[in-house]
Amino acid sequence: MADLRTTFAGIQSPNPFWLASAPPTNSGAQVHRAFEAGWGGAVWKTIGAPVLNVSNRYGAWHYGSQRMLAINNVELISDRPLETNLREISEVKRAWPDRAVIVSAMVESKPEAWHDIVRKIEDTGADGIELNYGCPHGMSERGMGAAVGQVPEYCEQISRWVMQAAHIPVIMKLTPNVTNVALPARAGVAAGVNGLSLINTVNSIVGVDLNSLELTPNIAGKGGHAATLGRQ
Ligand SMILES: Cc1cc2nc3c(=O)[nH]c(=O)nc-3n(C[C@H](O)[C@H](O)[C@H](O)COP(=O)(O)O)c2cc1C
C-alpha cells in the first residue's frame, strides 16, 4: 500500500485527510468513528465560551420550485460544555495516538483568556491548536472569529499571545471574507504560527421567514415567494 504519511506544521499523521472543524468533529463519538473509517486527522469543532446554537444549523436557499439550491452555515462554535469537550479530546487522543487531533479554539481577545485555553488544550494531549479567526456570524459580532481574521493587526497580536503560551504547533485558520487573504496570513506568520489553514466559511446572505421564524432566504424577488414555493 502507498505510504501517505505526512507532517504538516510539525504534526504527523498517517495520511493527509483531516476533517475540518465543523459538525462532524463535534464529539468524541464522531471523531472515533471518523478514525475507524481511516481519517488521518480531525480538527475538533471550535471550543470556547459557552454559546447557544439555533436549530436548524443551516440556512437553505430555495429558488423557484427548487428546494435547497444551496445551504449556508449558520452554526456558532461548540455549544457543549468546555469540560466535556476537553475530556473527550483526551479520550480520543489516548485511543488514537497515531492520528492528528487538532483543537480549534476561539475566546475573547484578552491574553489571559488565550493563555488559559492553550493550557487546557495542551493538557488533553492534543497534537495542535487551530486559531479560529474565521467564523463569519454570531461570534464576529462579539469581537471574535472573522472580526479578528479581517484585521491583520489583531491576527498578529492574538497569535503572539498564543505563541507565548503554546508548546505544541499552532495553525491559524483564515477567513476568505477579506480583500486580500495574504495580509492576515502574513500577520500570523510574523507572530510565529506554525501553519495556515484556508479557509473558513464564505459569507452569504440568509433571511428569516417571519411567519415560521425559519431561515428561508427569498431570492425570487417578491416577499416570501421562493420560501412559499419551496414548501409546497
Ligand atoms: C455547519 C458548519 C459549522 C462549522 N463550524 C466551524 C467551527 O466551529 N470552526 C471552524 O473553524 N470552522 C467551522 N466551519 C467551517 C468549516 O470548517 C470549513 O472551513 C468551511 O465549511 C469551508 O470548507 P468547505 O468549503 O469544505 O465546506 C463550519 C462549517 C459548517 C458548514
The ligand as a Tripos MOL2 file, in Angstrom:
@<TRIPOS>MOLECULE
LIG
   31    33     1     0     0
SMALL
NO_CHARGES

@<TRIPOS>ATOM
      1 C1        -22.3390   23.9500    9.9250 C.3       1 LIG1
      2 C2        -20.8930   24.3580    9.9100 C.ar      1 LIG1
      3 C3        -20.2190   24.5950   11.1010 C.ar      1 LIG1
      4 C4        -18.8780   24.9820   11.1030 C.ar      1 LIG1
      5 N1        -18.2550   25.2020   12.2850 N.ar      1 LIG1
      6 C5        -16.9480   25.5730   12.3000 C.ar      1 LIG1
      7 C6        -16.2550   25.7480   13.5120 C.ar      1 LIG1
      8 O1        -16.7860   25.5410   14.6140 O.2       1 LIG1
      9 N2        -14.9570   26.1390   13.4560 N.ar      1 LIG1
     10 C7        -14.3030   26.3760   12.2750 C.ar      1 LIG1
     11 O2        -13.1170   26.7250   12.2880 O.2       1 LIG1
     12 N3        -14.9340   26.1990   11.1040 N.ar      1 LIG1
     13 C8        -16.2360   25.8080   11.0910 C.ar      1 LIG1
     14 N4        -16.8590   25.6050    9.8950 N.ar      1 LIG1
     15 C9        -16.1310   25.8710    8.6360 C.3       1 LIG1
     16 C10       -15.5320   24.6100    8.0410 C.3       1 LIG1
     17 O3        -14.5410   24.0450    8.8800 O.3       1 LIG1
     18 C11       -14.8740   24.9340    6.6930 C.3       1 LIG1
     19 O4        -13.7820   25.8160    6.9010 O.3       1 LIG1
     20 C12       -15.8290   25.6100    5.7280 C.3       1 LIG1
     21 O5        -17.0640   24.8970    5.6830 O.3       1 LIG1
     22 C13       -15.2160   25.7060    4.3130 C.3       1 LIG1
     23 O6        -14.8380   24.4500    3.8270 O.3       1 LIG1
     24 P1        -15.7620   23.6560    2.7440 P.3       1 LIG1
     25 O7        -15.8120   24.5330    1.5340 O.co2     1 LIG1
     26 O8        -15.0400   22.3600    2.5540 O.co2     1 LIG1
     27 O9        -17.1250   23.4840    3.3890 O.co2     1 LIG1
     28 C14       -18.1950   25.1580    9.8780 C.ar      1 LIG1
     29 C15       -18.8640   24.8960    8.6780 C.ar      1 LIG1
     30 C16       -20.1920   24.5000    8.6820 C.ar      1 LIG1
     31 C17       -20.8700   24.2300    7.3570 C.3       1 LIG1
@<TRIPOS>BOND
     1     1     2 1
     2     2     3 ar
     3     2    30 ar
     4     3     4 ar
     5     4     5 ar
     6     4    28 ar
     7     5     6 ar
     8     6     7 ar
     9     6    13 1
    10     7     8 2
    11     7     9 ar
    12     9    10 ar
    13    10    11 2
    14    10    12 ar
    15    12    13 ar
    16    13    14 ar
    17    14    15 1
    18    14    28 ar
    19    15    16 1
    20    16    17 1
    21    16    18 1
    22    18    19 1
    23    18    20 1
    24    20    21 1
    25    20    22 1
    26    22    23 1
    27    23    24 1
    28    24    25 2
    29    24    26 1
    30    24    27 1
    31    28    29 ar
    32    29    30 ar
    33    30    31 1
@<TRIPOS>SUBSTRUCTURE
     1 LIG1         1 GROUP 0 **** ****
